[in-house]
Amino acid sequence: MAGALAADPVAPLDFNLYMQGKFVYERNCIVCHGQRGDGNGEMSPTLKPKPRSFREGMFKFRTTPYGMLPTDDDLRRTITHGLSGTAMGAFSHLQSDEVEAVIAYVKSFSRRWRKPENYAPTMEFPAAPEWYKTAEAVKTHALEGKKLFATNCAACHGEKADGKGAAAVTLKDIWGLPAAPADLRQPHPRCGDGPEDLFRVLATGLSGTPMVSFEKVLSEEQRWDVIAYVLSIRLPSGPVL
């Protein structure tokens, strides 16, 4: 069963909320994301990866299907928890009303938020299997996951899962920028640290990038096996560069 829609695409603009969001954005976000929300803020040239442009209405981290708009909860999670390995820090100092306001303001940058066809119900994600609680079982599933990884993921992420697969140098996102595959050995993935976080990405993909959903490519059990493998190669302090 699917969850609620991302939001109401025909809800009238709350002008006071918009103005409060503009104030919060200009105090906290504009230096990276830019006055026009195009990712070309003052700090942008020095940052890798480049700050997200909000103009296209594409967001990587969601609980909705690939290409669909995120929910307010998805945006709230990114704002308050940040994205590891990027300049997007955790804005946990913001009050809840400030977060709600800046979410409303961010939506004003793209017309995609005005079109009902860009909305979809949230997907439901299962909890990690019970075998994740047993070290020996995880090792067994990781061996299966390694085989699946080699077939389905290594071309981009590399045989060592270091983000240096044969296809990596050719990949670009919808903004025409290099879309370097993630180094999956990192101790803190951008999506979150837990197996459920990794499962969510395999189910939804990362909109605007070559990382599509594997929901129809790998079974639920196979995805958990791949995740067991990825967790087994994670380096406690990150890879040596």
Backbone as numpy.savetxt, mean C-alpha at the origin, in Angstrom:
# Nx Ny Nz CAx CAy CAz Cx Cy Cz
-18.23 -12.30 2.06 -19.07 -11.11 2.06 -18.20 -9.86 2.06
-18.53 -8.92 1.25 -17.74 -7.69 1.16 -18.19 -6.69 2.21
-17.33 -5.73 2.47 -17.62 -4.71 3.45 -18.32 -3.51 2.85
-18.25 -2.40 3.55 -18.92 -1.19 3.11 -18.16 -0.53 1.97
-18.86 0.34 1.24 -18.21 1.09 0.19 -17.19 2.06 0.77
-16.26 2.48 -0.07 -15.20 3.38 0.36 -15.77 4.66 0.96
-16.80 5.21 0.36 -17.44 6.43 0.85 -18.62 6.72 -0.06
-19.32 7.78 0.20 -20.46 8.18 -0.62 -19.98 9.14 -1.70
-19.96 8.71 -2.98 -19.42 9.57 -4.04 -20.28 10.79 -4.34
-21.50 10.79 -3.87 -22.37 11.93 -4.18 -22.63 12.81 -2.96
-21.92 12.56 -1.87 -22.10 13.38 -0.66 -21.67 14.81 -0.95
-22.45 15.80 -0.53 -22.08 17.20 -0.78 -20.83 17.58 -0.01
-20.06 18.50 -0.55 -18.83 18.95 0.08 -19.15 19.74 1.34
-18.52 19.38 2.42 -18.63 20.13 3.68 -17.55 21.20 3.64
-17.95 22.43 3.40 -16.98 23.51 3.21 -16.10 23.72 4.43
-16.68 23.66 5.62 -15.90 23.87 6.84 -14.86 22.76 7.01
-15.27 21.52 6.70 -14.34 20.40 6.80 -13.22 20.56 5.76
-13.59 20.98 4.57 -12.61 21.22 3.51 -11.58 22.27 3.94
-12.03 23.35 4.51 -11.12 24.42 4.91 -10.22 23.98 6.07
-10.77 23.20 6.98 -9.94 22.67 8.06 -8.90 21.72 7.49
-9.31 20.88 6.53 -8.37 19.95 5.89 -7.28 20.68 5.14
-7.63 21.78 4.49 -6.64 22.59 3.77 -5.59 23.12 4.74
-6.05 23.56 5.90 -5.13 24.08 6.92 -4.19 22.97 7.41
-4.74 21.79 7.68 -3.93 20.66 8.15 -2.93 20.24 7.06
-3.40 20.19 5.82 -2.55 19.80 4.70 -1.38 20.77 4.54
-1.67 22.06 4.61 -0.61 23.05 4.40 0.40 23.06 5.54
-0.01 22.63 6.70 0.92 22.56 7.85 1.76 21.29 7.83
1.22 20.21 7.26 1.87 18.91 7.43 2.27 18.20 6.13
1.62 18.50 5.02 1.75 17.67 3.83 2.32 18.38 2.61
2.12 19.69 2.54 2.41 20.43 1.32 3.89 20.39 0.94
4.78 20.31 1.94 6.21 20.36 1.66 6.66 19.16 0.82
5.94 18.04 0.91 6.26 16.86 0.11 5.29 16.69 -1.06
3.99 16.74 -0.76 2.97 16.44 -1.76 2.62 17.62 -2.65
3.05 18.82 -2.28 2.86 19.98 -3.13 1.53 20.68 -2.96
1.49 21.94 -3.34 0.28 22.75 -3.20 -0.89 22.18 -4.00
-0.59 21.61 -5.16 -1.63 21.06 -6.02 -1.86 19.57 -5.78
-1.18 18.99 -4.79 -1.35 17.57 -4.53 -0.76 16.68 -5.59
0.22 17.21 -6.34 0.80 16.46 -7.45 2.11 15.76 -7.10
2.48 15.76 -5.83 3.72 15.10 -5.42 4.96 15.91 -5.68
4.78 17.18 -6.07 5.93 18.02 -6.41 6.17 19.11 -5.37
6.16 18.72 -4.12 6.45 19.66 -3.06 7.91 20.06 -3.03
8.23 21.00 -2.17 9.59 21.53 -2.07 10.62 20.44 -1.80
10.25 19.45 -0.99 11.19 18.39 -0.62 11.22 17.25 -1.65
10.28 17.24 -2.56 10.11 16.11 -3.47 11.37 15.69 -4.22
12.16 16.62 -4.77 13.35 16.20 -5.54 14.36 15.40 -4.73
14.33 15.52 -3.43 15.32 14.84 -2.59 14.82 13.50 -2.06
13.56 13.16 -2.36 12.95 11.99 -1.74 12.83 10.81 -2.71
13.08 9.64 -2.19 12.93 8.40 -2.93 12.32 7.36 -1.99
11.14 6.86 -2.35 10.35 7.13 -3.55 9.72 8.53 -3.53
9.34 8.99 -4.70 8.71 10.30 -4.86 7.37 10.32 -4.10
7.04 11.43 -3.45 5.76 11.52 -2.76 4.59 11.25 -3.70
3.55 10.66 -3.17 2.38 10.31 -3.98 1.70 11.55 -4.55
1.35 11.46 -5.82 0.47 12.46 -6.42 -0.96 12.04 -6.16
-1.76 12.95 -5.67 -3.16 12.66 -5.39 -4.06 12.98 -6.58
-3.49 13.53 -7.65 -4.28 14.00 -8.78 -4.97 12.85 -9.53
-4.32 11.68 -9.55 -4.88 10.55 -10.29 -5.82 9.70 -9.44
-5.84 9.93 -8.14 -6.73 9.15 -7.28 -6.34 7.69 -7.18
-5.04 7.41 -7.31 -4.54 6.03 -7.20 -3.75 5.89 -5.91
-4.09 4.87 -5.13 -3.44 4.66 -3.84 -3.03 3.19 -3.72
-1.79 2.97 -3.33 -1.27 1.61 -3.27 -1.92 0.77 -2.17
-2.03 1.34 -0.99 -2.39 0.53 0.17 -3.86 0.72 0.52
-4.63 -0.34 0.25 -6.08 -0.29 0.36 -6.61 -1.63 0.84
-7.89 -1.64 1.15 -8.61 -2.89 1.41 -9.64 -3.12 0.32
-9.55 -2.35 -0.75 -10.46 -2.47 -1.89 -9.73 -3.11 -3.07
-10.45 -3.61 -4.07 -9.79 -4.27 -5.20 -8.85 -3.34 -5.97
-7.97 -3.96 -6.73 -6.97 -3.23 -7.53 -7.66 -2.18 -8.41
-7.13 -0.96 -8.37 -7.65 0.11 -9.20 -8.80 0.88 -8.59
-9.37 0.38 -7.51 -10.48 1.06 -6.86 -9.98 2.07 -5.82
-10.83 3.02 -5.47 -10.48 4.00 -4.46 -10.36 3.34 -3.08
-9.51 3.87 -2.23 -9.39 3.34 -0.86 -10.56 3.81 0.00
-10.74 3.17 1.13 -11.72 3.64 2.11 -11.08 4.73 2.97
-11.92 5.43 3.71 -11.38 6.41 4.64 -10.48 5.73 5.68
-10.85 4.52 6.08 -10.01 3.79 7.04 -8.64 3.48 6.45
-8.60 3.18 5.16 -7.31 2.92 4.49 -6.43 4.17 4.54
-7.01 5.31 4.19 -6.26 6.56 4.22 -5.85 6.92 5.64
-6.76 6.68 6.57 -6.46 6.99 7.98 -5.28 6.15 8.47
-5.23 4.88 8.06 -4.13 4.00 8.48 -2.80 4.52 7.96
-2.77 4.94 6.70 -1.53 5.46 6.12 -1.09 6.74 6.80
-2.03 7.64 7.07 -1.72 8.92 7.69 -1.18 8.72 9.10
-1.83 7.89 9.88 -1.47 7.76 11.30 -0.30 6.81 11.55
-0.08 5.84 10.63 1.00 4.86 10.85 2.20 5.09 9.93
2.02 5.86 8.85 3.12 6.10 7.94 3.44 4.88 7.09
4.51 5.00 6.28 4.95 3.93 5.40 6.44 3.72 5.61
6.80 2.58 6.15 8.20 2.28 6.44 9.06 2.37 5.18
10.26 2.92 5.35 11.19 3.01 4.23 10.94 4.17 3.29
10.03 5.07 3.67 9.73 6.24 2.86 9.76 7.47 3.75
9.59 8.63 3.12 9.53 9.88 3.88 8.16 10.10 4.50
7.22 9.19 4.24 5.87 9.30 4.81 5.89 8.76 6.22
6.10 9.69 7.16 6.15 9.31 8.56 4.75 9.13 9.15
4.71 8.74 10.41 3.43 8.55 11.12 2.97 9.89 11.69
1.83 10.35 11.25 1.27 11.61 11.74 0.31 11.33 12.89
0.82 10.59 13.87 0.00 10.18 15.00 -0.31 11.35 15.94
0.35 12.49 15.73 0.09 13.65 16.58 -1.19 14.38 16.19
-1.71 14.07 15.00 -2.93 14.73 14.55 -4.14 14.24 15.34
-5.04 15.14 15.67 -6.29 14.79 16.33 -7.20 14.09 15.31
-8.14 13.32 15.79 -9.00 12.56 14.89 -9.77 13.46 13.94
-10.22 14.63 14.41 -10.95 15.52 13.52 -10.03 16.12 12.46
-8.75 16.28 12.78 -7.79 16.78 11.80 -7.54 15.74 10.71
-7.47 14.48 11.11 -7.28 13.40 10.14 -8.48 13.33 9.20
-9.68 13.39 9.77 -10.88 13.35 8.93 -10.89 14.51 7.95
-10.48 15.68 8.41 -10.49 16.87 7.56 -9.48 16.76 6.43
-8.28 16.30 6.74 -7.26 16.22 5.69 -7.60 15.13 4.68
-8.28 14.08 5.12 -8.77 13.06 4.18 -9.73 13.70 3.19
-10.66 14.51 3.70 -11.61 15.19 2.82 -10.90 16.11 1.85
-9.86 16.77 2.32 -9.13 17.70 1.45 -8.35 16.95 0.38
-7.71 15.85 0.74 -6.95 15.05 -0.23 -7.86 14.58 -1.36
-9.10 14.25 -1.03 -10.05 13.80 -2.05 -10.37 14.89 -3.07
-10.20 16.14 -2.69 -10.55 17.24 -3.58 -9.59 17.35 -4.76
-8.45 16.67 -4.70 -7.46 16.78 -5.76 -7.79 15.95 -7.00
-8.65 14.96 -6.88 -8.93 14.08 -8.01 -10.43 13.94 -8.26
-10.80 13.96 -9.53 -12.20 13.79 -9.92 -12.67 12.35 -9.76
-11.74 11.43 -9.57 -12.14 10.02 -9.41 -13.06 9.85 -8.22
-12.92 10.70 -7.22 -13.76 10.58 -6.03 -15.22 10.96 -6.31
-15.48 11.61 -7.44 -16.83 12.05 -7.77 -17.60 11.03 -8.60
-16.93 9.95 -9.00 -17.55 8.98 -9.92 -17.82 7.65 -9.20
-19.09 7.26 -9.12 -19.46 6.04 -8.40 -18.76 4.79 -8.89
-18.41 4.73 -10.19 -17.78 3.52 -10.72 -16.38 3.27 -10.16
-15.79 4.25 -9.49 -14.46 4.07 -8.92 -14.50 3.53 -7.49
-15.71 3.33 -6.97 -15.88 2.84 -5.62 -16.18 1.35 -5.63
-15.70 0.65 -4.61 -15.98 -0.77 -4.48 -16.03 -1.12 -3.00
-16.78 -2.17 -2.65 -16.80 -2.61 -1.25 -15.42 -3.07 -0.80
-15.16 -2.94 0.47 -13.91 -3.47 1.02 -13.91 -4.99 0.89
-12.73 -5.54 0.70 -12.58 -6.98 0.63 -12.44 -7.54 2.04
-12.77 -8.78 2.21 -12.57 -9.44 3.49 -11.33 -10.32 3.41
-10.55 -10.31 4.47 -9.29 -11.04 4.50 -9.29 -12.01 5.69
-8.86 -13.23 5.45 -8.85 -14.22 6.53 -7.72 -13.98 7.51
-7.89 -14.48 8.71 -6.80 -14.45 9.69 -5.75 -15.47 9.27
-4.54 -15.28 9.75 -3.46 -16.23 9.44 -3.84 -17.62 9.94
-3.48 -18.67 9.20 -3.80 -20.03 9.62 -3.16 -20.39 10.96
-3.74 -21.35 11.62 -3.25 -21.79 12.93 -1.81 -22.29 12.86
-1.43 -22.85 11.70 -0.08 -23.40 11.61 1.00 -22.33 11.74
0.64 -21.07 11.60 1.62 -19.99 11.79 2.14 -19.93 13.23
1.43 -20.58 14.14 1.83 -20.57 15.54 2.86 -21.65 15.86
3.15 -22.53 14.88 4.08 -23.64 15.10 5.29 -23.48 14.18
6.46 -23.33 14.76 7.67 -23.05 13.99 7.94 -24.11 12.93
7.79 -25.39 13.28 8.08 -26.45 12.32 7.10 -26.42 11.15
5.84 -26.13 11.45 4.83 -26.05 10.38 5.13 -24.89 9.45
5.56 -23.78 10.01 5.90 -22.61 9.19 7.05 -22.95 8.25
8.05 -23.68 8.76 9.18 -24.07 7.92 8.73 -24.94 6.75
7.83 -25.87 7.03 7.33 -26.76 5.98 6.58 -25.96 4.91
5.71 -25.06 5.34 4.95 -24.24 4.40 5.87 -23.27 3.65
6.93 -22.81 4.31 7.87 -21.89 3.66 8.59 -22.58 2.50
8.85 -23.87 2.63 9.49 -24.62 1.55 8.59 -24.64 0.32
7.29 -24.84 0.54 6.34 -24.80 -0.57 6.25 -23.38 -1.12
6.27 -22.41 -0.21 6.19 -21.02 -0.63 7.38 -20.59 -1.47
8.53 -21.14 -1.18 9.74 -20.81 -1.95 9.57 -21.22 -3.41
8.97 -22.39 -3.65 8.73 -22.85 -5.01 7.75 -21.94 -5.73
6.68 -21.55 -5.03 5.68 -20.66 -5.62 6.27 -19.29 -5.89
7.12 -18.83 -5.00 7.78 -17.53 -5.16 8.64 -17.54 -6.43
9.39 -18.61 -6.63 10.27 -18.69 -7.80 9.48 -18.61 -9.10
8.29 -19.19 -9.09 7.47 -19.22 -10.30 6.72 -17.92 -10.54
6.23 -17.31 -9.46 5.30 -16.19 -9.60 5.86 -14.82 -9.25
6.96 -14.77 -8.50 7.43 -13.50 -7.95 8.87 -13.14 -8.31
9.69 -14.15 -8.56 11.13 -13.92 -8.71 11.49 -13.06 -9.92
10.68 -13.08 -10.96 11.00 -12.28 -12.15 11.13 -10.80 -11.81
10.33 -10.34 -10.88 10.41 -8.94 -10.45 11.22 -8.78 -9.17
10.90 -9.59 -8.17 11.51 -9.42 -6.85 12.87 -10.09 -6.73
13.24 -10.91 -7.71 14.55 -11.55 -7.68 14.56 -12.89 -6.98
15.49 -13.74 -7.35 15.60 -15.06 -6.75 15.87 -14.97 -5.26
16.57 -13.91 -4.83 16.86 -13.72 -3.41 15.83 -12.81 -2.73
14.78 -12.45 -3.46 13.75 -11.55 -2.94 14.29 -10.18 -2.57
15.37 -9.78 -3.26 16.04 -8.52 -2.95 15.57 -7.36 -3.85
14.51 -7.61 -4.64 14.00 -6.57 -5.52 14.78 -6.40 -6.81
15.65 -7.36 -7.12 16.53 -7.24 -8.28 16.29 -8.35 -9.30
15.02 -8.56 -9.61 14.68 -9.55 -10.62 15.02 -9.08 -12.01
14.97 -10.00 -12.98 15.34 -9.69 -14.35 14.46 -8.59 -14.95
13.20 -8.54 -14.53 12.26 -7.55 -15.09 12.26 -6.23 -14.33
12.97 -6.18 -13.22 12.87 -5.02 -12.33 13.20 -3.70 -13.01
14.23 -3.68 -13.83 14.69 -2.42 -14.42 13.72 -1.87 -15.46
12.80 -2.69 -15.93 11.86 -2.26 -16.98 10.54 -1.76 -16.41
10.33 -1.94 -15.13 9.01 -1.65 -14.55 8.82 -0.17 -14.27
7.63 0.32 -14.62 7.26 1.71 -14.35 5.84 1.76 -13.81
5.56 2.84 -13.06 4.21 3.01 -12.55 3.41 3.89 -13.50
2.16 4.22 -13.14 1.32 4.99 -14.06 1.80 6.43 -14.22
2.72 6.86 -13.37 3.28 8.20 -13.48 4.53 8.21 -14.36
4.88 7.02 -14.89 6.06 6.92 -15.74 7.36 6.85 -14.98
7.28 6.66 -13.68 8.48 6.59 -12.85 8.89 5.14 -12.65
10.19 4.88 -12.43 10.61 3.51 -12.14 9.86 2.94 -10.95
9.35 1.73 -11.10 8.60 1.07 -10.03 9.44 -0.09 -9.51
10.42 0.24 -8.71 11.33 -0.79 -8.20 10.57 -1.77 -7.30
10.66 -3.07 -7.59 10.02 -4.06 -6.72 10.58 -3.99 -5.31
9.78 -4.30 -4.34 10.21 -4.23 -2.95 11.29 -5.26 -2.65
12.23 -4.86 -1.81 13.19 -5.79 -1.23 12.44 -6.47 -0.08
12.06 -7.70 -0.29 11.19 -8.39 0.68 11.94 -8.89 1.90
13.24 -8.63 1.96 14.01 -9.00 3.15 13.92 -7.93 4.23
13.38 -6.77 3.87 13.30 -5.67 4.83 12.51 -6.09 6.06
12.93 -5.67 7.25 12.22 -6.06 8.47 10.86 -5.41 8.62
10.65 -4.28 7.96 9.39 -3.56 8.09 8.85 -3.18 6.72
8.07 -4.05 6.08 7.47 -3.71 4.78 6.54 -2.49 4.92
6.37 -1.79 3.83 5.52 -0.60 3.86 4.07 -0.94 4.19
3.63 -2.13 3.81 2.24 -2.50 4.03 1.96 -2.84 5.49
3.01 -3.14 6.28 2.84 -3.58 7.66 3.67 -4.82 7.91
3.89 -5.15 9.17 4.83 -6.20 9.53 4.25 -7.61 9.56
2.94 -7.73 9.74 2.34 -9.03 10.00 1.99 -9.81 8.75
1.78 -11.13 8.89 1.39 -11.95 7.73 0.09 -11.47 7.11
-0.85 -10.98 7.93 -2.11 -10.48 7.39 -1.90 -9.26 6.49
-0.90 -8.44 6.84 -0.59 -7.26 6.02 -0.09 -7.69 4.64
0.77 -8.69 4.61 1.29 -9.20 3.34 0.17 -9.86 2.53
-0.71 -10.56 3.22 -1.83 -11.21 2.53 -2.71 -10.17 1.85
-2.93 -9.06 2.55 -3.77 -7.99 2.00 -3.19 -7.47 0.68
-1.86 -7.31 0.62 -1.24 -6.82 -0.61 -1.36 -7.86 -1.72
-1.18 -9.13 -1.41 -1.33 -10.17 -2.43 -2.76 -10.23 -2.95
-3.72 -9.87 -2.10 -5.13 -9.90 -2.51 -5.53 -8.67 -3.31
-5.01 -7.51 -2.92 -5.46 -6.26 -3.54 -4.51 -5.74 -4.60
-3.25 -6.12 -4.55 -2.25 -5.50 -5.40 -1.97 -4.08 -4.96
-1.11 -3.39 -5.68 -0.75 -2.00 -5.38 -1.16 -1.15 -6.58
-2.28 -0.48 -6.48 -2.82 0.29 -7.60 -1.79 1.28 -8.16
-1.76 1.38 -9.47 -0.84 2.31 -10.12 0.53 1.73 -10.37
0.75 0.48 -9.96 2.05 -0.16 -10.12 1.88 -1.50 -10.84
2.99 -2.14 -11.27 2.89 -3.46 -11.89 2.52 -4.57 -10.90
2.48 -4.26 -9.60 2.13 -5.27 -8.59 0.62 -5.42 -8.55
0.13 -6.41 -9.31 -1.31 -6.63 -9.40 -1.76 -7.63 -8.34
-3.05 -7.83 -8.27 -3.61 -8.79 -7.32 -3.27 -10.22 -7.73
-2.97 -11.06 -6.75 -2.73 -12.49 -7.00 -3.90 -13.33 -6.53
-5.03 -12.68 -6.30 -6.19 -13.39 -5.77 -6.66 -14.51 -6.71
-6.57 -14.27 -8.02 -7.03 -15.27 -8.98 -5.88 -16.08 -9.57
-4.67 -15.79 -9.11 -3.49 -16.51 -9.60 -3.08 -17.60 -8.63
-3.10 -17.27 -7.35 -2.72 -18.22 -6.30 -3.91 -18.44 -5.37
-4.08 -19.66 -4.93 -5.14 -19.96 -3.97 -4.81 -19.31 -2.63
-5.79 -19.26 -1.76 -5.55 -18.69 -0.43 -4.42 -19.44 0.28
-4.44 -20.77 0.19 -3.41 -21.57 0.85 -2.03 -21.29 0.26
-1.97 -21.15 -1.04 -0.68 -20.86 -1.69 -0.14 -19.49 -1.28
-1.03 -18.51 -1.14 -0.58 -17.18 -0.72 -0.01 -17.22 0.70
-0.63 -17.98 1.57 -0.09 -18.10 2.93 1.27 -18.79 2.90
1.46 -19.73 1.99 2.76 -20.40 1.87 3.83 -19.41 1.40
3.49 -18.59 0.40 4.44 -17.58 -0.08 4.81 -16.62 1.04
3.82 -16.22 1.83 4.07 -15.31 2.95 4.97 -15.96 3.98
4.78 -17.24 4.25 5.65 -17.96 5.19 7.09 -17.91 4.70
7.28 -18.07 3.38 8.63 -17.99 2.83 9.22 -16.59 2.99
8.43 -15.58 2.67 8.91 -14.20 2.78 9.29 -13.89 4.23
8.48 -14.33 5.16 8.80 -14.09 6.57 10.06 -14.84 6.99
10.32 -15.99 6.37 11.48 -16.80 6.76 12.80 -16.19 6.31
12.76 -15.30 5.31 14.01 -14.70 4.81 14.17 -13.26 5.26
13.25 -12.77 6.06 13.34 -11.40 6.54 14.56 -11.24 7.44
15.34 -10.21 7.20 16.52 -9.95 8.00 16.16 -9.06 9.18
16.61 -9.40 10.38 16.19 -8.67 11.57 16.53 -7.19 11.56
17.63 -6.83 10.93 18.03 -5.42 10.91 18.04 -4.84 9.50
17.42 -5.56 8.57 17.41 -5.08 7.18 18.62 -5.60 6.44
18.58 -5.61 5.12 19.69 -6.12 4.32 20.92 -5.22 4.37
22.04 -5.82 4.15 23.28 -5.05 4.06 23.37 -4.48 2.65
23.43 -3.16 2.52 23.42 -2.51 1.21 24.84 -2.30 0.69
